[in-house]
Amino acid sequence: MSRKKQQKNGPRNVRSTVALILSGGAARGLAHVGVISVLEEHKIPVDIVVGASFGSIVAGYYGYGYSIDQMLEFAQKFKLWSLRDFRLPWRSFLNGDKEEGIFDQDLGKIKIEDLKLPVVILAADLMKKREVIFDRGSLSAAMRASSAFPGLFDPYSIGEQLLIDGGIMDDVPVKVARERGADIVISSDVSILSRIYKKKVANFLFKILLNRVSKRGPLVPRATLTSIIRNTLSIIAKYHEDKSEAPDFLIEPLEGEIKPLHFRKVEEGFHLGRIAALGIIEDIVRRVYG
């Protein structure tokens, strides 16, 4: 529902509700911080943030109330090797429990419903192949689940659910933002999958891979690395053609400048996000303020 401001004894002014969607993309998601900085400088009111994968982490820290400078400071201090996973059986490169520990250190035990800015986080149920939406409960747990990219992190178990990266199903979840009352949807998209879909040759080869996986029979319930990857590809196969509706404004900060694991490129990602956002910000301002 749109936010409304009413003057006493005067006409009612209605402002559109603005949602910001932050996609996955691992280190490429550093660009999201640059996008947010431009929106803030131009007084674009963000009423709700929807995040998937690394975008859920930026959404969580932003919704908590951390400033642009503080988020950049956290990113600069982060060392990917500190999350290395040595546990057996070996199913991932990185340890999700260590990642969640960092979230708890920075954010405490805050719940999503207690954030300063409304945040919605997406994950995917590995076995049931369905979207899981977090808008209440532990913020750290939601970010841990949403960022559990198969092969990099172990799936996150909550009850009977085995959760993985939310961007696997929909990296630009416009429908989720609309369902929560967004009139204007702005998306910062640095997703690798989005790039694959747009390149004809890569998309063709990817479709062949997905088709082969989808014909391999029922999903394997064992949480081995092989079964995790196979189940993930099955989810992608199911949702490949069923992409979300387009946002009102799509900001695409990156092409090949930053690789998914280049977390040391904080300043580069930040400035690429700013450049992309500045290229479209006047259109956003006109739409928001008329």
Residue pairs with C-beta under 8 A, 6 or more apart in sequence:
1 17
1 181
2 14
2 15
2 16
2 17
2 181
2 183
3 14
3 15
3 17
3 47
4 12
4 13
4 14
4 15
5 12
5 13
5 14
5 15
6 12
6 13
7 13
15 45
15 288
16 183
16 184
16 287
16 288
17 47
17 48
17 181
17 182
17 183
17 184
18 44
18 45
18 46
18 47
18 48
18 182
18 183
18 184
18 185
18 186
18 288
19 46
19 47
19 48
19 49
19 50
19 177
19 178
19 180
19 182
19 184
19 185
19 186
20 36
20 39
20 46
20 48
20 49
20 50
20 186
20 187
20 188
21 49
21 50
21 51
21 55
21 172
21 173
21 174
21 177
21 185
21 186
21 187
21 188
21 189
21 247
22 29
22 32
22 49
22 50
22 51
22 52
22 54
22 55
22 56
22 58
22 59
22 187
22 188
23 29
23 52
23 53
23 55
23 167
23 171
23 172
23 187
23 188
23 189
23 190
23 191
23 194
24 52
24 53
24 54
24 55
24 147
24 149
24 165
24 166
24 167
24 171
24 190
24 191
24 192
25 31
25 53
25 54
25 55
25 167
25 171
25 190
25 191
25 192
25 254
25 260
26 53
26 54
26 149
26 152
26 260
26 261
26 263
27 54
27 258
27 259
27 260
27 261
27 262
27 263
27 265
27 269
28 54
28 190
28 192
28 253
28 254
28 258
28 259
28 260
28 269
29 53
29 54
29 55
29 57
29 58
29 190
29 269
30 75
30 258
30 263
30 265
30 266
30 268
30 269
30 270
30 273
31 188
31 190
31 253
31 254
31 258
31 269
31 270
31 272
31 273
31 276
32 54
32 55
32 58
32 188
32 190
32 273
33 58
33 68
33 71
33 72
33 75
33 269
33 270
33 273
34 253
34 269
34 270
34 271
34 272
34 273
34 274
34 275
34 276
34 277
35 188
35 251
35 253
35 273
35 274
35 276
35 277
36 46
36 58
36 62
36 68
36 273
37 68
37 270
37 273
37 274
37 277
38 273
38 274
38 277
38 278
38 281
39 46
39 186
39 277
39 281
39 284
40 68
42 281
42 284
42 285
44 186
44 281
44 284
44 285
44 288
45 288
46 117
47 117
47 118
47 181
47 182
48 117
48 118
48 119
48 120
48 177
48 180
48 181
48 182
49 59
49 62
49 63
49 117
49 118
49 119
49 120
50 59
50 119
50 120
50 121
50 122
50 173
50 176
50 177
50 180
51 57
51 58
51 59
51 60
51 119
51 120
51 121
51 122
51 146
51 166
52 121
52 122
52 146
52 165
52 166
52 167
52 170
52 171
52 173
53 146
53 147
53 149
53 165
53 166
53 167
53 171
54 147
55 167
55 171
55 188
56 121
56 122
56 142
56 143
56 146
56 147
56 166
57 103
57 143
57 147
58 71
59 119
59 121
60 103
60 107
60 115
60 119
60 121
60 139
60 142
60 143
61 70
61 71
61 74
61 106
61 107
62 71
62 117
62 119
63 112
63 115
63 116
63 117
63 118
63 119
63 139
64 107
64 110
64 115
64 116
64 139
65 115
65 116
65 117
66 74
72 266
72 267
72 270
74 106
75 263
75 266
76 266
78 102
78 263
79 263
80 94
80 261
80 263
82 98
83 94
83 95
83 98
83 99
84 93
84 94
84 95
85 92
85 93
85 94
85 95
85 98
85 154
87 95
89 224
90 225
91 154
91 223
91 224
91 225
91 228
92 151
92 152
92 153
92 154
92 225
93 151
93 152
94 152
94 153
95 153
95 154
96 144
96 148
96 153
96 154
96 156
99 144
99 147
99 153
100 140
100 141
100 143
100 144
103 139
103 140
103 143
103 144
104 140
107 139
107 140
109 138
109 140
110 139
111 136
111 137
111 138
111 139
112 119
112 121
112 134
112 135
112 136
112 137
112 138
112 139
112 142
113 135
113 136
113 137
115 139
118 135
118 180
119 135
119 139
120 133
120 134
120 135
120 176
120 177
120 180
121 133
121 134
121 135
121 139
121 142
121 143
121 145
121 146
121 166
122 131
122 132
122 133
122 134
122 146
122 166
122 167
122 169
122 170
122 173
122 176
123 131
123 132
123 134
123 142
123 145
123 146
123 148
123 156
123 163
123 164
123 165
123 166
124 130
124 131
124 132
124 163
124 164
124 165
124 166
124 168
124 169
124 235
125 131
125 132
125 161
125 162
125 163
126 150
126 155
126 162
126 163
126 164
126 228
126 231
126 232
126 235
127 161
127 162
127 219
127 221
127 231
128 161
129 219
129 231
129 234
129 235
129 238
131 166
131 169
131 170
132 145
132 161
132 163
132 166
133 176
134 141
134 142
134 145
134 146
141 156
141 158
144 156
145 156
145 158
145 163
145 164
145 166
146 163
146 165
146 166
146 167
147 153
147 165
148 154
148 155
148 156
148 163
148 164
148 165
149 164
149 165
150 164
150 165
150 168
150 228
150 229
150 232
151 225
151 228
151 229
154 223
155 162
155 163
155 164
155 223
155 228
156 162
156 163
156 164
157 163
162 223
164 228
164 232
166 173
167 191
167 193
168 193
168 232
168 235
168 236
168 239
169 235
169 239
170 176
170 239
170 243
170 244
171 189
171 191
171 193
171 194
172 187
172 189
172 191
172 194
172 243
172 244
172 247
172 250
173 244
174 185
174 187
174 244
174 245
174 246
174 247
175 244
175 245
177 185
177 247
178 185
178 245
184 248
184 249
184 284
184 287
184 288
185 247
185 248
185 249
186 247
186 248
186 249
186 251
186 284
187 247
187 249
187 250
187 251
188 251
188 253
188 273
188 276
188 277
189 250
189 251
189 252
190 252
190 253
190 254
192 260
193 236
194 252
195 202
195 255
196 202
196 203
196 206
197 203
197 206
197 240
197 243
207 240
209 233
210 233
210 236
210 237
210 240
211 237
213 230
213 233
213 234
213 237
214 234
214 237
214 238
216 230
219 227
219 230
219 231
219 234
220 226
220 227
220 230
220 231
221 227
248 287
249 280
249 283
249 284
249 287
251 273
251 276
251 277
251 280
252 276
253 269
253 272
253 273
253 275
253 276
253 277
254 269
254 272
254 276
257 268
257 272
258 265
258 268
258 269
258 272
